[in-house]
Amino acid sequence: MSRLKTIAWILGGVLLAAGIVLLLGSLHWQRDSGEVASRLREQGSRAAGAFSHGDLDGLPTPVANYFRQTLREGQPFIRIAELRQEGEFRVGTEESSWRPFRATHIAVADPPGFMWDARILMVPLLPVHVRDAYVGCAGSMHGEILAVYPLIDEKDKPELDSGALQRYLAEAVWFPTALLPSQGVAWEGIDDRTARATLTNSRTTVSLEFRFNDVGEIIGSFATGRFREVDGSYIATPWGGTYWGYEEREGMRIPLEGEVEWHLPDRTLPYWRGRIVEARYDPG
C-alpha cells in the first residue's frame, strides 16, 4: 500500500507540474498575441470616411457591381475588423487528415495589416497554436505545440511579407471597404467576370485576380504565384480561394464560408476551409 501511495504522489506531482507548464505556456502565448494585436491596432489610421457610389466612377463593371451589391451609400470605412473563425486545417499532402481549428482574426485597413491567432487540434489534447501576422509592413509566422514547444518561427523575409499581404488582400472580402480604390487598391478589368486588384504597401506590391458571379458577389480569388515554404525554401506557387454563403453584417454583405488551396503542378491541394462565426467592426 505504501508503494502505491508513493506512485500516486509521484504521478500527481508530474501531472501538476505538467499542468503548471501548460498554463504558463498558454498565458505566455496570450500575452504575446495581445502585444501583436496592440501594435496592429495602434498602426490603424483613424481617418474618417464613408462609401459613396461616386467612388465607383471608372471602375471595371464587375467591380462596380460588387460594391453596389456589397455596400450601402454612406457605409463607414472599416478601420478595424475582428472576426472569429471555426473550421478545418490540413498540414501536408492530400492524404493528411483535416484538423479542427478555432481562430481570432484581427485586421486593419490603413495601412493594411492583420493577425490570425489559431488553435489547431492536431490530435486529442495536443493543440498547436499558430500566429500568422502582417504588422508594420512585415509578415511573420509563429507556431508552438501546446503553446510551449516551438514549431516554427519565421520573420524578416521578403517572401513572408509578400505572402502575408496577398493573404490580407484575399481576406479583405470580410471587410470590403478595404477593397475600395480610396483605400489603396487599384483595379484592372480582365473580362466581364474577372478583375485584377493590386495593392502596394511600403516595398511590397501584390496582385490577385477576383472572380464574380451574376449577382455581383466575389466567389473566388487567384494568384499566379504566392510564396510557399518547401523544405526550407520559398517557391512561388499558384494559390487561390473560393467564397460563398453571403450574408449581411453591419450593413455589408460578406461571405461567411470559404476554402483556400494551393494549385500544384499535378493537383490542387486545399488546406483551409472555414466559416465566420462572428464579425465586429470599428469604423474610422
C-alpha positions in Angstrom: 0.0 0.0 0.0 2.9 2.3 0.8 4.4 1.8 -2.7 1.0 2.6 -4.3 0.7 5.8 -2.3 4.2 6.8 -3.4 3.5 6.1 -7.0 0.2 8.1 -6.7 2.0 11.0 -5.2 4.7 10.9 -8.0 2.1 10.8 -10.7 0.1 13.5 -9.1 3.2 15.7 -8.9 4.1 15.0 -12.5 0.6 15.9 -13.7 0.6 19.0 -11.5 3.9 20.1 -12.9 2.7 19.5 -16.5 -0.4 21.4 -15.8 1.6 24.4 -14.5 3.9 24.3 -17.5 0.9 24.3 -19.9 -0.8 27.1 -18.0 2.3 29.2 -18.1 2.7 28.5 -21.8 -0.9 29.5 -22.6 -0.5 32.7 -20.6 2.8 33.5 -22.4 1.1 32.9 -25.8 -1.9 35.1 -24.9 0.5 37.8 -23.7 2.5 37.7 -27.0 -0.7 37.7 -29.1 -2.0 40.6 -27.1 1.1 42.6 -27.8 0.9 41.9 -31.5 -2.8 42.8 -31.6 -2.0 46.1 -29.7 0.7 47.0 -32.3 -1.7 46.2 -35.1 -4.5 48.4 -33.6 -2.1 51.2 -33.0 -1.0 51.3 -36.6 -4.5 51.7 -37.9 -5.4 55.1 -39.2 -8.4 56.9 -37.6 -9.2 59.0 -40.7 -12.9 59.1 -41.1 -14.6 58.4 -44.4 -17.7 56.7 -46.0 -18.6 54.9 -49.2 -20.3 56.8 -51.9 -21.5 55.5 -55.3 -19.4 58.2 -56.8 -16.3 56.2 -55.7 -17.2 53.7 -58.4 -16.6 56.0 -61.4 -14.1 54.4 -63.7 -14.0 51.0 -62.1 -14.4 47.8 -64.2 -18.0 46.8 -64.5 -17.8 43.6 -62.3 -16.0 45.5 -59.6 -18.5 48.4 -59.6 -21.4 45.8 -59.4 -19.7 44.1 -56.5 -19.5 47.3 -54.4 -23.1 48.2 -55.3 -24.1 44.7 -54.1 -22.0 44.7 -51.0 -22.0 48.3 -49.6 -24.7 50.8 -49.0 -24.4 54.5 -49.6 -22.7 56.1 -46.6 -21.2 52.9 -45.3 -18.3 54.0 -43.0 -14.9 52.8 -43.9 -13.8 50.0 -41.7 -10.7 50.8 -39.6 -10.5 47.5 -37.6 -12.3 44.2 -38.3 -12.4 41.5 -35.6 -13.5 38.0 -36.7 -14.0 34.7 -35.0 -13.5 31.7 -37.3 -14.1 27.9 -37.0 -13.2 25.3 -39.5 -10.6 22.7 -40.5 -7.0 22.9 -41.4 -4.7 20.4 -43.2 -0.9 20.2 -42.9 0.9 18.1 -45.5 -0.4 16.3 -48.6 -3.9 15.4 -49.7 -3.6 12.2 -47.7 -3.3 14.2 -44.5 -6.3 14.5 -42.2 -8.3 17.7 -41.7 -8.0 19.0 -38.2 -10.4 21.3 -36.4 -9.4 24.9 -35.6 -10.7 28.0 -33.9 -9.1 31.4 -34.6 -9.3 35.1 -33.9 -8.6 37.3 -36.9 -7.9 41.0 -36.5 -7.3 43.2 -39.5 -6.7 46.9 -40.0 -7.2 48.6 -43.3 -5.0 51.7 -43.4 -2.2 50.7 -43.5 -3.0 47.1 -44.2 -2.3 44.6 -41.5 -3.7 41.5 -39.7 -3.1 38.9 -37.1 -4.5 35.4 -37.3 -4.3 33.6 -33.9 -5.4 30.0 -34.2 -5.6 26.9 -32.1 -5.5 23.7 -34.3 -6.3 20.4 -32.6 -3.8 18.1 -34.4 -4.6 15.1 -32.1 -6.8 14.9 -29.0 -5.3 17.0 -26.2 -2.5 18.2 -28.4 -3.3 21.7 -29.8 -0.9 23.6 -32.0 -1.0 27.4 -31.6 -0.3 29.3 -34.7 0.0 33.1 -35.1 0.3 34.5 -38.7 0.7 38.2 -38.9 1.4 41.2 -41.1 2.3 44.2 -38.9 4.4 47.2 -39.7 4.8 46.1 -43.4 6.3 42.8 -42.2 5.0 39.3 -42.3 5.7 36.7 -39.7 4.6 33.2 -38.7 5.0 31.5 -35.3 3.8 28.2 -34.1 4.1 26.2 -30.9 2.8 22.8 -29.7 0.8 23.2 -26.6 1.9 26.9 -26.6 5.2 25.6 -25.1 7.3 23.7 -27.7 8.5 25.9 -30.7 7.4 24.5 -34.1 8.0 27.4 -36.5 9.3 31.0 -36.1 9.6 32.8 -39.5 10.1 36.5 -40.0 12.3 39.2 -41.7 11.9 37.6 -45.1 10.5 39.4 -48.2 8.7 36.2 -49.3 6.8 36.3 -46.0 5.9 40.0 -46.5 4.6 39.3 -50.0 2.6 36.2 -49.0 1.1 37.9 -46.0 0.0 41.0 -48.0 -1.6 38.7 -50.6 -3.5 36.9 -47.8 -4.7 40.3 -46.5 -5.9 41.2 -49.9 -7.8 37.9 -50.4 -9.4 38.2 -47.0 -10.5 41.8 -47.4 -13.8 40.4 -48.7 -14.7 40.2 -44.9 -14.2 43.9 -44.5 -15.0 45.1 -48.1 -14.5 48.8 -47.7 -10.7 47.9 -47.6 -11.0 47.0 -51.3 -12.1 50.4 -52.5 -9.7 52.5 -54.6 -9.6 55.1 -51.9 -8.0 52.5 -49.6 -5.1 51.9 -52.0 -6.4 49.1 -54.2 -6.0 49.6 -57.9 -8.5 47.6 -60.1 -8.0 46.5 -63.7 -10.7 44.7 -65.7 -9.9 41.3 -67.3 -13.3 40.3 -68.6 -17.0 40.6 -67.5 -16.5 38.2 -64.6 -12.9 38.8 -63.6 -10.8 41.8 -62.4 -7.3 42.2 -61.1 -6.7 44.0 -57.8 -3.2 45.4 -57.0 -2.1 46.7 -53.6 1.2 48.3 -52.6 2.4 48.7 -49.0 5.9 50.1 -48.5 8.3 48.0 -50.7 5.8 45.2 -51.3 3.3 45.0 -54.2 0.9 42.1 -54.7 -1.9 41.3 -57.1 -4.9 39.0 -57.1 -7.5 38.1 -59.7 -11.0 38.1 -58.3 -13.9 36.2 -59.9 -17.5 37.5 -59.7 -20.9 35.8 -60.1 -24.0 37.1 -61.9 -25.3 39.0 -58.8 -22.0 40.8 -58.2 -20.5 38.7 -55.4 -16.8 37.8 -55.3 -16.7 34.0 -55.5 -13.0 33.4 -55.9 -9.5 34.8 -55.9 -6.3 33.6 -57.6 -2.6 34.5 -57.6 -0.3 33.1 -60.3 2.4 33.0 -57.6 2.3 33.1 -53.8 5.4 32.0 -51.9 5.1 28.6 -50.4 7.6 27.1 -48.0 9.1 23.8 -49.3 12.0 22.1 -47.4 13.2 25.5 -46.1 12.9 27.4 -49.3 10.2 29.6 -50.7 8.7 28.8 -54.1 6.2 30.9 -55.9 3.2 28.7 -56.4 -0.3 29.4 -57.8 -2.8 29.9 -54.9 -6.4 30.8 -54.5 -9.6 30.6 -52.6 -13.4 30.4 -53.0 -16.1 32.2 -51.1 -19.8 31.6 -50.5 -22.6 32.0 -48.1 -23.1 35.8 -48.3 -25.0 37.4 -45.5 -25.3 41.0 -44.2 -23.1 42.1 -41.3 -23.3 45.6 -40.0 -24.7 46.9 -43.3 -22.2 45.0 -45.5 -22.6 41.7 -47.4 -19.7 39.4 -46.7 -19.1 35.7 -47.5 -19.3 33.6 -44.3 -17.7 30.5 -45.7 -14.6 29.7 -47.8 -11.8 27.4 -48.8 -8.1 28.1 -49.6 -5.9 25.9 -51.8 -2.5 25.6 -53.5 -2.5 24.8 -57.2 0.4 22.4 -57.6 1.7 21.1 -61.0 -0.2 17.8 -60.7 -3.0 18.5 -58.3 -5.0 21.0 -56.3 -4.3 20.9 -52.5 -6.9 22.6 -50.3 -5.6 23.3 -46.8 -8.0 25.7 -45.1 -11.8 25.7 -45.0 -13.7 27.6 -42.5 -16.6 29.9 -41.6 -17.0 33.3 -39.9 -19.0 32.8 -36.7 -18.8 36.4 -35.5 -17.8 39.7 -37.2 -17.4 43.0 -35.4 -16.2 46.3 -37.0 -14.7 49.5 -35.8 -15.3 52.3 -38.4 -13.0 55.1 -38.9 
